[in-house]
Amino acid sequence: MCFVFLPHFSSSILPLSYSFKMITNYALFVLFGCFGDVLRVKILYNKKDSALIQFAESFQAQTALLHLNGIPLHGKQLHLSLSKYSSVQMPKEGSSEAGLTKDYGDSPLHRFRRPGSKNVQHIHAPTEVLHISNIPLDVEEEELKTVFEESGTVVRFKYFESDRKMALVEMSSVEESVLALIAAHNYPISPSSHLRVSFTKSTI
């Protein structure tokens, strides 16, 4: 079982256990970043199946708790709860814990940094379907599908009729969808374009 704590606001307990090597600070940053701006991620030194995740706002941690608690990940379930801690402290240089804590405060990947961001309106719990945007017009469907097939089986793929820069992709399970989002969000699909991937209520 894994524990992820969302300090300052709430905490999550995430099952990393046997699959710890598959779970990185960055993977947690990307996943939890779908529900708020993640400032810091700390994998606990003495309990590496647990982590602390600090959000920019308390309601963002609550949103993550609401939408991610119990989802499947690497054959386990995420178990989230509020944390007693108010913030994640950065370790001292040279500390044995140094590599387990990452600061993402200045990351350009924050989805909700702009006041009134429309991304807030599109927050949704993980399903089998993902929303893809920022697709270059010269990138073919098969190339896009290959990116997502690295995380599982692509069941369906569909471009938006009104805008070919966006598409929906359906994976064979929620777990594969979660893994695909972690792997494909910010993927450099071309020298000048990175994919943006989100959970969605849409179906194909």
Phi, psi and chi 1 to 4 in degrees:
 res  aa     phi    psi   chi1   chi2   chi3   chi4
   1 MET       -  145.9 -172.3  176.4  -74.2      -
   2 CYS  -119.4  143.5  -92.6      -      -      -
   3 PHE  -122.3  128.0  -62.0   80.7      -      -
   4 VAL  -123.0  124.7 -178.4      -      -      -
   5 PHE  -106.0  132.2  -54.1   89.1      -      -
   6 LEU  -102.9   83.7  -42.2  179.5      -      -
   7 PRO   -60.8  167.4   -7.4   11.8      -      -
   8 HIS    69.0  -27.2 -168.9  115.6      -      -
   9 PHE  -136.2  -56.3  -39.4  103.0      -      -
  10 SER  -159.9  171.9   86.1      -      -      -
  11 SER  -134.0  148.7  145.8      -      -      -
  12 SER  -121.0  144.6   -8.9      -      -      -
  13 ILE  -111.7  115.3  -55.4  179.4      -      -
  14 LEU  -115.5  131.4  169.1   90.9      -      -
  15 PRO   -75.9   96.3   11.3   -7.5      -      -
  16 LEU  -100.7  -30.7  -58.5  175.5      -      -
  17 SER    10.7 -118.3   56.2      -      -      -
  18 TYR   -58.8  -25.9   82.2   94.8      -      -
  19 SER   -95.7   20.7   57.7      -      -      -
  20 PHE   -53.2  -39.7  167.5   67.1      -      -
  21 LYS   -65.0  -21.2  -69.6 -177.3  178.6  179.3
  22 MET   -86.2  -17.6  -55.7  178.8 -159.5      -
  23 ILE  -101.6  121.6  -60.5  -65.9      -      -
  24 THR  -118.1  167.2   63.9      -      -      -
  25 ASN   -56.8  -42.9  -63.4   74.2      -      -
  26 TYR   -64.6  -40.2 -179.5   73.7      -      -
  27 ALA   -60.9  -42.2      -      -      -      -
  28 LEU   -67.4  -38.5  -66.4  174.1      -      -
  29 PHE   -59.3  -46.6  165.5   71.0      -      -
  30 VAL   -67.1  -46.8  171.3      -      -      -
  31 LEU   -63.5  -53.1  175.6   58.5      -      -
  32 PHE   -72.4  -20.4  -77.4   82.6      -      -
  33 GLY   -68.6   -9.4      -      -      -      -
  34 CYS   -73.1  -13.0  -67.2      -      -      -
  35 PHE  -122.3   -0.4  -54.7   96.8      -      -
  36 GLY   172.4  169.3      -      -      -      -
  37 ASP   -84.8  109.5  -69.1  -26.5      -      -
  38 VAL   -81.3  123.9  173.9      -      -      -
  39 LEU   -92.0  -41.9  -58.0 -177.0      -      -
  40 ARG  -145.7  148.4  -70.0  178.2  178.2  175.6
  41 VAL  -131.5  129.8  176.9      -      -      -
  42 LYS  -130.5  119.0  177.0  179.7 -178.7  178.3
  43 ILE   -87.1  127.4  -66.1  173.9      -      -
  44 LEU   -68.9  135.8  -57.0 -172.3      -      -
  45 TYR   -64.4  -45.0 -178.7   75.1      -      -
  46 ASN   -92.5   -0.5  -68.9  -38.4      -      -
  47 LYS  -150.2   77.6 -166.8  169.6 -174.6  179.5
  48 LYS   -74.0    4.2  -67.8 -174.4  172.3   64.4
  49 ASP   -96.6   14.0   63.3  -11.3      -      -
  50 SER  -132.3  152.1  -56.1      -      -      -
  51 ALA  -149.9  157.9      -      -      -      -
  52 LEU  -110.2  133.8  -68.9  168.0      -      -
  53 ILE  -126.7  120.0  -61.5  177.7      -      -
  54 GLN  -102.7  125.9 -179.3  177.5  -14.6      -
  55 PHE   -99.1  164.5  -75.8   91.2      -      -
  56 ALA   -72.9  -29.5      -      -      -      -
  57 GLU  -136.5  148.0  -58.0  -72.6  -12.5      -
  58 SER   -63.9  -37.6   58.6      -      -      -
  59 PHE   -66.9  -24.7   72.4   87.0      -      -
  60 GLN   -68.1  -39.1  -65.6  175.4  -15.4      -
  61 ALA   -65.4  -39.6      -      -      -      -
  62 GLN   -64.4  -37.9  -64.8  -77.4   -3.0      -
  63 THR   -64.4  -43.1  -58.8      -      -      -
  64 ALA   -62.6  -41.9      -      -      -      -
  65 LEU   -60.3  -42.6  179.4   65.1      -      -
  66 LEU   -65.1  -39.6  175.6   65.9      -      -
  67 HIS   -96.5  -20.2  -69.1   87.0      -      -
  68 LEU  -110.2  -16.5  -71.1  179.9      -      -
  69 ASN   -61.6  123.0 -169.3   37.7      -      -
  70 GLY    91.3   -2.6      -      -      -      -
  71 ILE   -71.2  151.9   68.2  161.8      -      -
  72 PRO   -79.2  142.6   29.3  -35.0      -      -
  73 LEU  -154.9  117.6 -175.2   62.0      -      -
  74 HIS    52.1   43.5  -68.8  -56.2      -      -
  75 GLY    80.3    0.9      -      -      -      -
  76 LYS  -119.8 -177.0  -56.2  -69.8 -176.4  178.4
  77 GLN  -119.1  142.6  -78.5 -172.3  -43.1      -
  78 LEU   -76.4  133.4  -68.4 -178.7      -      -
  79 HIS  -120.6  115.0  -66.1  -82.6      -      -
  80 LEU  -113.4  148.5  -46.4 -178.1      -      -
  81 SER  -156.6  164.9   66.3      -      -      -
  82 LEU   -71.6  147.1  -60.9 -179.6      -      -
  83 SER  -102.2  151.4  173.5      -      -      -
  84 LYS   -81.4  -13.0   63.5 -179.1 -179.7 -178.7
  85 TYR   -84.8  149.5  -59.5  101.9      -      -
  86 SER   -97.9  -16.4   61.5      -      -      -
  87 SER  -162.9  163.0   63.8      -      -      -
  88 VAL   -98.4  123.6  169.8      -      -      -
  89 GLN   -89.4  138.1  -59.7  -61.1  -44.7      -
  90 MET   -77.0  136.2  -67.1  -60.4  -64.8      -
  91 PRO   -72.0  160.6   28.2  -36.0      -      -
  92 LYS   -70.6  153.1  -64.4  179.0 -179.3  179.1
  93 GLU   -60.8  137.6  -72.5 -172.5   24.5      -
  94 GLY    85.1   -6.3      -      -      -      -
  95 SER   -68.6  150.2  165.6      -      -      -
  96 SER   -66.0  -16.3   57.5      -      -      -
  97 GLU   -94.6   -2.0  -60.6 -178.0   19.2      -
  98 ALA   -54.7  -43.9      -      -      -      -
  99 GLY   -75.6   -7.4      -      -      -      -
 100 LEU   -95.2   -6.2  -61.9  176.1      -      -
 101 THR  -121.5  128.6  -55.3      -      -      -
 102 LYS  -126.3  140.4  -59.3  -67.0 -177.4 -177.5
 103 ASP  -103.3  123.0 -171.5  -47.4      -      -
 104 TYR  -116.2   21.0  -64.0  101.6      -      -
 105 GLY   -58.6  -33.0      -      -      -      -
 106 ASP  -102.1   13.5  -65.2  -34.1      -      -
 107 SER   -65.3  136.6  173.7      -      -      -
 108 PRO   -77.1   -2.9   28.7  -35.7      -      -
 109 LEU   -89.0    1.1  -61.8 -176.9      -      -
 110 HIS   -62.1  127.8  -72.4  157.0      -      -
 111 ARG   -83.7  -19.4  -62.1  174.3 -173.2 -106.6
 112 PHE  -121.6   19.2  -50.7   97.9      -      -
 113 ARG   -63.7  -38.4 -174.4  174.4  -60.8 -124.6
 114 ARG   -75.5  131.2  -67.0 -178.5 -178.0  178.5
 115 PRO   -59.0  134.1  -24.8   35.5      -      -
 116 GLY    74.2   20.5      -      -      -      -
 117 SER   -55.8  135.0  169.9      -      -      -
 118 LYS   -69.1  -15.2  -69.7 -175.9  177.8 -179.9
 119 ASN   -59.8  -27.7  -71.4  -28.4      -      -
 120 VAL   -61.6  -35.7  174.3      -      -      -
 121 GLN   -71.3  -16.8  -56.9  170.7   22.0      -
 122 HIS  -108.7   14.0  -59.3  -64.7      -      -
 123 ILE   -67.3  132.8  -71.0  176.0      -      -
 124 HIS  -152.4  148.7 -163.1  -85.9      -      -
 125 ALA   -64.5  154.4      -      -      -      -
 126 PRO   -60.3  136.1  -25.9   36.3      -      -
 127 THR  -132.3 -173.6   66.9      -      -      -
 128 GLU   -71.0  -17.3  -68.9   86.0   -9.3      -
 129 VAL  -102.7  137.1  179.8      -      -      -
 130 LEU  -119.6  147.8  -65.3  168.9      -      -
 131 HIS   -99.7  128.6  178.8  -83.0      -      -
 132 ILE  -115.1  136.4  -44.3  166.7      -      -
 133 SER  -137.6  175.1   59.6      -      -      -
 134 ASN    65.9   36.2 -154.1   35.1      -      -
 135 ILE   -85.8  122.3  -57.0  170.8      -      -
 136 PRO   -63.3  144.3  -21.3   33.4      -      -
 137 LEU   -67.0  -21.2  -65.8  176.9      -      -
 138 ASP   -92.7    5.6   59.4  -12.1      -      -
 139 VAL   -93.3  127.1  172.1      -      -      -
 140 GLU   -81.9  158.0  -62.0  -63.8  -31.3      -
 141 GLU   -56.4  -43.3  176.0  179.0  -29.6      -
 142 GLU   -62.2  -36.1  -72.6  -53.7  -47.6      -
 143 GLU   -66.0  -40.7 -175.9  176.8   -6.5      -
 144 LEU   -65.3  -45.5  -79.3  168.5      -      -
 145 LYS   -60.8  -35.1  -71.2  169.3   67.0  173.9
 146 THR   -61.0  -38.0  -63.3      -      -      -
 147 VAL   -59.6  -43.1  174.0      -      -      -
 148 PHE   -80.8  -25.9  -70.9   85.2      -      -
 149 GLU   -69.3  -14.2  -74.9  169.7  -14.3      -
 150 GLU   -65.1  -20.8  -68.7  -67.0  -37.6      -
 151 SER  -108.8   -1.9  -57.7      -      -      -
 152 GLY   158.1 -155.5      -      -      -      -
 153 THR  -100.3  125.3  -58.5      -      -      -
 154 VAL   -84.6  115.8  172.6      -      -      -
 155 VAL   -85.2  -45.3  177.7      -      -      -
 156 ARG  -145.1  154.3  -65.0 -177.8 -175.0   84.2
 157 PHE  -143.3  136.3 -179.4   94.6      -      -
 158 LYS  -150.1  127.1 -179.4 -178.5 -179.9 -179.4
 159 TYR   -76.1  153.3  -76.7  107.8      -      -
 160 PHE   -71.0  132.9  -82.4   59.1      -      -
 161 GLU   -64.5  -33.6  -67.2 -177.5    4.9      -
 162 SER   -87.1  -13.3   59.2      -      -      -
 163 ASP  -158.4  104.1 -172.8   -7.5      -      -
 164 ARG   -73.1   -1.7 -161.0  174.6  177.9  -78.7
 165 LYS   -82.4   -2.4  -67.5 -177.6  179.6 -179.8
 166 MET  -128.4  152.5  -63.5 -168.9  -66.3      -
 167 ALA  -156.0  167.0      -      -      -      -
 168 LEU  -117.6  141.7  -63.4  174.2      -      -
 169 VAL  -131.1  133.1   59.9      -      -      -
 170 GLU  -108.1  123.4 -178.5  179.3  -15.3      -
 171 MET   -92.9  170.5  -53.9  -60.1  -68.1      -
 172 SER   -79.3  -11.5   65.2      -      -      -
 173 SER  -156.9  164.4   67.5      -      -      -
 174 VAL   -63.3  -40.4  171.7      -      -      -
 175 GLU   -60.8  -44.1 -179.3  171.5   13.1      -
 176 GLU   -64.6  -35.3  -72.8 -173.2   -0.1      -
 177 SER   -63.3  -43.4  174.0      -      -      -
 178 VAL   -62.5  -45.9  170.9      -      -      -
 179 LEU   -64.7  -37.5  -65.2  174.2      -      -
 180 ALA   -67.4  -39.5      -      -      -      -
 181 LEU   -62.3  -45.7  178.9  138.5      -      -
 182 ILE   -59.1  -41.4  -68.4  171.9      -      -
 183 ALA   -78.8  -35.2      -      -      -      -
 184 ALA   -95.3  -22.1      -      -      -      -
 185 HIS   -65.4  128.6 -178.1   61.8      -      -
 186 ASN    72.0   16.3 -159.8   44.2      -      -
 187 TYR   -67.3  130.8 -179.1   86.0      -      -
 188 PRO   -76.6   88.0   28.7  -34.3      -      -
 189 ILE   -74.8  -18.8 -164.9   67.7      -      -
 190 SER  -153.0  168.7   76.4      -      -      -
 191 PRO   -57.0  -25.1  -27.6   37.1      -      -
 192 SER  -118.6    4.0   58.8      -      -      -
 193 SER  -134.3  135.0  -61.2      -      -      -
 194 HIS  -117.7  134.2  -69.3   67.0      -      -
 195 LEU   -66.5  146.3  -63.5  179.1      -      -
 196 ARG  -115.2  127.2  -69.6 -175.7   58.8   81.7
 197 VAL  -126.4  136.2 -176.1      -      -      -
 198 SER  -139.8  156.1  -54.5      -      -      -
 199 PHE   -72.3  154.6  -62.4  119.6      -      -
 200 THR  -149.6  156.3  179.0      -      -      -
 201 LYS   -89.1   -7.4   64.3 -180.0  179.3 -179.8
 202 SER   -68.2  156.2  -60.1      -      -      -
 203 THR  -126.7  164.9   58.2      -      -      -
 204 ILE  -110.2      -  -59.5  178.3      -      -
